[in-house]
Amino acid sequence: MLLLLGAAGCRRTPVKPAVETVSDLHSYSRPEQVRVRHVDLDLEVLFAGKTLKGAATLTLERKAGSALVLDTRDLRIEKVETSPDGRAWTTAQFQLGPANPILGAPLTVTLAGDTKQVRIHYSTSPGATALQWLEPAQTAGKTHPFLFTQSQAIHARSWIPLQDSPGVRVTYTARIRAPKPLTAVMSAESLTRDGEFSFRMEQAIPPYLIALAVGELEFRPIGQRAGVYAEKPVIERAAREFEDTEKMIQAAEKLYGPYRWGRYDILVLPPSFPFGGMENPRLTFATPTVLAGDKSLVSLVAHELAHSWSGNLVTNATWRDFWLNEGFTVYIEQRILEQVYGPRRAEMEEALARGELQRELDRLPARDQILHIDLAGRDPDDGMTEIPYLKGALFLKLIEKTAGREHFDAFLRGYFDRHSFQSITTAAFLTDLRASLPAAAERVPIDEWIEKPGLPRSAPPPPVSEAFTRVEAETTRWIRDEIPAARIAAREWSTQEWLHFLNALPKRLETQRMAELDRAFKLTGSGNAEILQTWLLMSQRNGYIAADKRLEEFLLSVGRRKYLKPLYEELVRTADGKRRAQAIYAKARPGYHPITAATIGAILK
């Protein structure tokens, strides 16, 4: 076991982590009695009916009780069988309980005394919340349909009957039958031969990381361990954009230990993907909105790669502990960017994140500003704000500054080793922190950060970026009418500098001032999704109707929640805006993933 130096310089041996027994409010399962250890999937992809049909065979570890309780949502259960050895199967009694709007319905299977495996024959609903079925017109190739899954947080239960809790890690295998000429890919090692799609994940992962996509895909290697999957019209652009991925893997390994998942490939999905990226092991799912052409948005790759340590290797045990995934990941992302692209880029990214955190704190109620958030009676998707990401990362930055970077790096490397392939709680992390870095833990106001809303006074000051200082000088000159927009020295600005410029402008600008900026820099026509979304938000806030058409086009063509949610929220501030939002949503809804549709539907009520 790695020995760490405490902040006071004393050598300490961290306490070996104990296995936690944790109650997950968002799962019906009782893993302390019967725990699923392995999932074997045999599924057919039926595009015509928008369903998956087949069987899931679950291998059990039994401690007590005579029933297996699983999580489901809108699954059609046809038959359940049990077996003592995987060879002889007997039809079993089962009961599907009443459905809860958040949790779905419990599936209870009666077990015989010697039952070791349960096989469930089922099909999914066309409205399964984890599945998005795209028509050919919604894809880049325009010829064949596309399917992809998004299981986080508790959507895996809508396409697999299982114990859908991040605290129940499983290995899995799968056989997928998909129509030709489509390709199936999963978050697992591919064993595909001669068009027979089969997969194996030998490391235990939480259910939300089981992922599937089926489409007309091509592959390009971009490094010894990395490659890109995408549709043909996108593949070359994606391979160029992500060509630094191997450098990122090496940087992360230097900091936090070996990459333990074999390959790191990236699947670029159609624009309806609801998130920037999803850290499915061995196969990150990514939005095409990061393909800016200049690598300015590849922090997303650094982020999803960082999850290979924080989240995939060491996982939050419940969704209250989500910050253990995302706060650590944002912190590691910043460190990877510093290693690969230098301190200047890292400073800009960190400064932008600090501004985003403050805007999120200004927007959210106090209960949603807490890292160890109370989600009783709530959908865990409600906790997926910027707070676990950015406030969590800032908390770790404070610990780093208090302990010293060298000591904190050693702690993190040991933390990932000690808890590898485990799911842990906030309490377990704090126990480890206090044992490993006692002097630093004593000096940091932990309770303020973990259990209280707002930003504690102990927060590290925002980083000083020389590039942003120059941007601010240009911003001030233009605001004071000292120079016209056309003379702003923006020719060589990066995406990060443009975002800082737009965020530094007054919230209220006269429409003629908006028009001046637009004439000078063609912002309404920007092909950079980050810059465009920020500009469209400003345009709506300031009544700049020249951007209205572009706003509608953007809302119809992009499904990323991060972009859509603020725009719809701004639209509904006025009666006319709400009518526009409802009309646009009516057209856009068929192209949104169910997760995005639920978010926007709630805004529009």
N, C-alpha and C positions, 0 to 999 in steps of 0.2 A: 504493500500500500504506500502511496506517495506521502512523504512527510512534507508538511507545509510550514513556512515561517509565519508566525503571527505578526500583527502590525507592530508589536512591541519588541520583535526580534526573537522571541522565545520559540523553540522548536516544539511543535505539538503533533501528536498523532490523532487525526480525526476519528471520531467514534464511528464504528461500522454501522451503516444504516440498518434499522430494524424494518421488517416488513410491516406495512401499515394495513389496518383494517379500516376501510373508509366507506361511509354511506354516501351513495350518489343519488341526490334528489331527482335526477333526470333519467333514472333507469328503474324499471320494474324488477330487474334481475336480482337474485340473491346469491352472488358468487361465493360468499362465505360458506354456503351450503353445497352448491354444485357450480363449478366454474368451467366455462368453455375454454379449451386450450388450443384447439385447431379447428379451422373452417375449411371445408372442401366444397367448392362451387362447381356446378355443372349447369350452365345456362345457355339458352338460345336467345339471340337478339332478334326481336320481331318488330321491324320498323313499321309494318302496316298497322299493327294494333298498338304500337308504342308501349310494348311490354317486354319484360324479361321473364322467361319461363324455364323452369327446371327444378333443381334440388340443391339444398345445402345440407351437407353432412357435418355434424358437430361432434368432435371428440371431447369427452368430459373428464374432469377431475372431481370425484365425489368425496365430500366430507361428512355430510349429514343430509337428511331429508330424502323424500321419495318423489320429488318433482323438480323439473327444470323450468325456470321462468325466463322467457326471452322477451325482447322488445320488438314490436312490429308497428308499422304504420301503413294502413290501407293495403295490406298483402292479402291475396286470396289463397288460403291454405287448403290444399286438396287432400293431402294425406300425410300422416306422420308415422314413421317406423322407428323401432329401437333394435339395438343389437349388442350382444356381449363381446363380439369379436370382429365385427365388420364384414362377416360372411353370411351368417344366418340373421334374417330380418323378420321382425314381428310387427304387425300393425298395432299402434299404440293409441291410447285415449289422449285427447287433447282438448283444451278449452281456450277459446279466444275471448278475452274479457272485453268490457265496454271501452270505447275509445275516448281518450282525453285529447282535447284540441292541441295540447303541446306535446304530450308524451306518446301519443298513439295508444295501441292496445296491447296488454300483456298476453303472451301465448304461454300457457302452462301445459307441460307434457308430463304425463304420469310415467315414472320410471320403475322398471323391475329391479330386483336386488342386484342383478349382475349387469345392468345396462352400462355400457361404456361409450356407445355412440348413438346419436339421434339423427335421422334423416328426414328432412321436411321437403315435401313436394309442394311447390307454390308458384304463383306468378305475381308480378307487380301490377300496380294500378297505372293507367296512362297519366295520372296526375301525381305520380310519386315525386316527393319533394327533392329527392337527390338527383333525379334524372332530367336531363334536357334532351329532347328529341328535336333535331333541326331538319327542316326541309332542305332540299338541294339549293334553293334560292338563298338560304341563309348561310351558306358556306362560301369559302373562297373559290372553290372549284366549280360551283353551280351545277354539278352533275349528279352527285350522290348525296344521300342523307348523312347525318352525323349524330352520334350519341356521346355524351360524356356525363360522368357522375360528379357530384360534390357532396361528400358525406359529412363534413364538419358543419355544425357541431353534433347534432343528433339526428342526422338524415340517413345514416347507413341503414337504420331500421326500416326505411321505406323501400329498400331493394334487397336486403338480406335479413332473415330472422336470426337475431343474435343478441348477445348481452352488450347493448350499445352504450357502453360507459368507457371513458378514457382510462379508467382504472383496471379494465379487464383486457389485457394484452393477449393477442392470439397470433399464431402462425397461420398461413393459408396457402392453399393450392387452388387452381381454377382451370376449367376447360370451358372455352367460350366458342359458341358456334355462331358465326356471323356471315351474312351473304357476301358473295364475291362481287366486285374485286376489293372489298373493304378489308382494312387491317384492324385487328384488336390489339390494344396495349394496356398494360396494367402496372400498378405500383409493386412490381415483383420481378424476379428474374424470368426472362422469357425462355421457354422450352419449346417454342413453336417450331414445327417441322412440316413442310409440304402443305402449308395452309391450315394446319390443325393448331389452333391457338391454345396453348397451355402455359401455365405460369406457376412459380413457386416462390413464396416468401418464407425463408427459414428463420428469420429473426422475428421475435414476437413484437407486434405493433398494436396500437390502439385501433379500434374498429373504424374510426373516422379517417384513417389513412388507407383503407382499402379503396382502390379507385380503378375505374374502367373507362376507356374511350374507344370508340369504333368509328372509323371514317376512312376516306381515301387519303392515306398518309404516305409521305416519303421520309427518308432518314438521311441525315448527313452527320458524319463524325466531326467533332470540333476539338478533339483532344484524346489523350490516351484512355481516359475513363469517361469522357463526356461526348454527347451527341445531341442532335435536335431532330424531333419529329414535327412535321407540319404538312399542311396541304401544299400541293405543287406551286401555286402562285405565291406562296409565302416562304418556302423553305430556304431559298438562297439568301434572302434578306435576313431571315432569322439566324442562319448560320453565321453571317458576318457580324450581326449585332452581338451575338453571345460568344464570340471567339475567345474571350478572355476567361471563360469559365474554368478551364484547367488551372490558370493562375490563381483564381479565387479558391479552388479546392486546396491548392498547395499552401496558400496563405492561412487558411483556416486550420489546416493540419499543423502548421508550425506553431500556431497559438494554442490549440485545444486538443491536440492528439489526433490519431489516425482516423480517416474517413472509413466507416465500418459497414458501408452498404454496397460495396462493389462498384457499380456504375452510378453516374449522376447524369441522367438524360433530362431533356426539357421538351415538353409537348406544348406547342403553340396552338391554342384553341381558337375557335371562331370568336368574334367580338362579344357574343352574348355571355361569355364566362363572367360570373358575378363578382369575382375578386381579382386582385392584381395577380396573385399566384396562389397555388396550393402545394404544400410541401410533401406531397405523396412520395414515400421513399423510392429511390431509384428512378423516379419519373415525376419531376415537378410539372404541374399544370400551370401555364402562363397565359396571360392576356396578350393579344396582339397590340394593345395600346402602348406597350413599352418599346415597340419597334420604331424608334425615333430616327434611326439612320446615323446617329453619332455617338452611340453608347451612353447617352446622357441619362437614360432611365434604367440602366442595368443594375442599379442598387436593388431592384427587385430580385435579380438572380442571387446577389449576395445575401439577401434576406432569406430566400427560400433555401439556399444552400446552408445557411447558418442553422436552420431547423434540423439539419442532419445531426446536430448535437443537442440543441435546445428545442425539445418538442418531440422529435422522433426517437432520439436516444433516451432522453429524460423527459417524461411527459407529465402534464398536470393530471392529478388523480381525479379531480372533479372540475366542473366549469367555473366554480368559484376561484380556482387556482390558475385560471387561464393566463394570468400575467407571467407565470413561471415559463410558459412557452414564449409569449410574444415580447415581454420586456427583455428577457435574455437574448432573444433573436435580434431585436433592433440594436442592442448593445454590440453584439458580435458582428452584425452587418456593418456597423460604423467602423469597427476595427478592421474588417476585411477590406473595406473601401480605402481606408488609410494605407494599408499594406500595398494594395494593387495600384491605386491611382494617386496616392500621396496625401499629405495633411491638408492641402488647400481644398481639394474636393471633399474630404471628410468634414472639414470645418463648415463648408457651405451646406452640406446635407444635414449636419447636426443643428445648424442655426435655423434652417427651414423647419426641421422637426420641432424645435422649441417654439416657434411661432404657431405651428399647427396645434401643439399641445395647449397653448394658451387660448386659442380660439375654441378648442373643444371644451376646455374648462369653463369658458364663458357661456357656452351653449347648454351644457348638461346640468341636470339637477344634482344636488349634493350626493344622493345615494349612488349615482352612476360615476362619481369621481373617485370612488374607493377602489384600491387595487384588489383587495380580498372582498369582492363584491358579493352582496347577498342576492341570490337569484331564486330564492324560494318562491314557487308559484309563477315563475317567469320563464320565458323561452331563453335558453342560453345564448341565442343569437343576439338578444338584447344587450348582452355584456360585451359584444364585439365592437366597441368604440375604439378611439385612439388612446384611451386611458391605459389599458393593460400594455399597449405597445410603448407609448412615449413616456408616460409617467413611470412605468416599470423600468425602462432603460435609464431614465434619469436617476432613479433610486440606485441602480447598480453603478452608475457613474459616480455617485456620491461615495459609495463603498470603495470604489477603486481609488478615488482621490484621498480617502481617509486612510486606507491600508497601504497605498502605494501600488502602482501598476504591476510591478514585478510580483508582489505578494498576491494581488488579486488574480493575476493570470494563473499563478500556481494553484490558487484555490479553485478556480473554474475548471482547470484541467483535471484536478483531483475529484471535483464534484461530478463531472461527467463520467469519470471512471467508477466512482463509488456507487452511483445510481443508474448505471447504464442498463438499458432495457427494463427500466422500472417506471412506475407512475407514482408521483409523490405529491404531497400537500404543501401548502405554504408553511405549516408548522414544521414539517420535516426539513424544508430548506433552511428555516431559521435555526433549527437545532444544529444543523451542519455548519452554518455560518458562525454561530457562537462558539462551536467547538474548534473550528479551524482558524478563524480570525477574531479571537476574543476581544482584543483591544479595540479594533475597528468597530466591531458590533456594539461595544459599550458606548462608543462616542457617537454613533448614528442614532437619531430618534426613530427607531424602527416602527413603533406603533403609529406615529404620525403619518409615515409613508404608507403603511400597509392597511390600516383600519380607519383612517380619517380622510375626509374629502379635501379638495383643494391642493395647492402646491405648497409644501412646507417651506419655511424660511431657510432651511438648511440646503435647499436646492443649489447645485453648482451654478455659477453665473453662465449666461449664454456665451458660446465661443465668439471670439472676435475674428471676423473674416475680413481681410484686407480687400478682397474682391467686392464684398458686400458694402464696405465703407465707400468704395468708389461709386458703386451703384447708387447708394444713398445720396452722394453729392450730386450726381446727375438728376436724381429724382427731385431734390430740393430746388435745383436751378430751374427745372421745368415748372414745378408747382408755383414758384415765385415769378413766373413769366420772364425769366432772365434769358431763356433760350426757347426756340420753338421745338416741337417734338422731333422734327427732322434733324436737328443738330445734337440730339442726345447721342452720346458716344456709346452706341449699343452694337456696333457692327460685329464685334468679336465676343459678344456675350454668350455664355453657356445657358442651358435650360435653367440651371439653378439661379443664375443672375437674373434672368427674365422673371422667374417666379418671385424672387425677392423684390424686384422693381414693382411688379403688379401688386404684391401684398403691402408694399410700403406706401402706395398711393392713398389719398384720402378715401374713405368709404363712399363718400358722396362726391361725384364729379358731374359737372354740367355736360349735357349731351354733345355740345360743340367741342369740349375738351376730349371726350371719348372719341369723337370723329377725327380729331387731329391725330391722336395716337394711332388710330386705325389706318388712316391714310399713310402715315409715315412707316408703319411696320406690318401692315396687312394682318393684324391679329385675328380678325374674324375668319380669315382663310388659313390660319395656322394648321399645319399637319401634325404638330406636337400635341398629344392629348392632354398633357399636364398644363401647358400654357393655354391651350384653347379652353379647357374647362374653367380655369381661373378667370379668363377674359369673359367667357359667357356668363359667369356668375356676376361679375362686375357689371356687365351690360344689362342684365335683368334688373339688378339692384338700382341702376341709374336710368332706366327707361330708354336705353339706347336701342331703338327698334330696328336699326340697320342690321343687328345681329340676330334678330328673331328667327329668320329663316334658317340660319346656321344652327341656332339652338335646337330647333325642331329636328333638323337632320342629325344632330349629335345624339339627341335623346332616342331617336329611332334606330340608330346604327350601333350604339354601344350599350352593353349590359352591365358594366362594372359599377357596383354599388357605390364605391367611393366617389365616383363622378356624378352619378345620377341623383343620389339622395340630397346633396346640398342644392342642386338646381331645382328639383321639384319643391323642396322646402321654401326656396325663394319665390317660386312661382305662386304658391298658394297663399302668399302674404296679402294678395289683393283678390277681390272677387273676379276681375277680368283674368288675372293670372291663373286663378284656380280653374276657370272654365277652359283656358288654353291647355293647362296641364292635364285636365281630364280628357280633352279631345286627343292630345298627343298620346297619352297613356293607352287610350282605347286602340290606337293603331299600333303602338309599340308592344303592348302586352304579349302577343303571341311570340315575340322574339326574345322576351326576357326569361331568364331562368326562374323557376318557382321561388327561390330565395329572394331574388331581386323584386319579383312581382309582389311578394308579400310585404316587403319593405315599402315600396312605392304605394301599394294599395292602402297601407296604414296611414301614410301621409295624406292621401286623398280622401281617406275615410269613405 
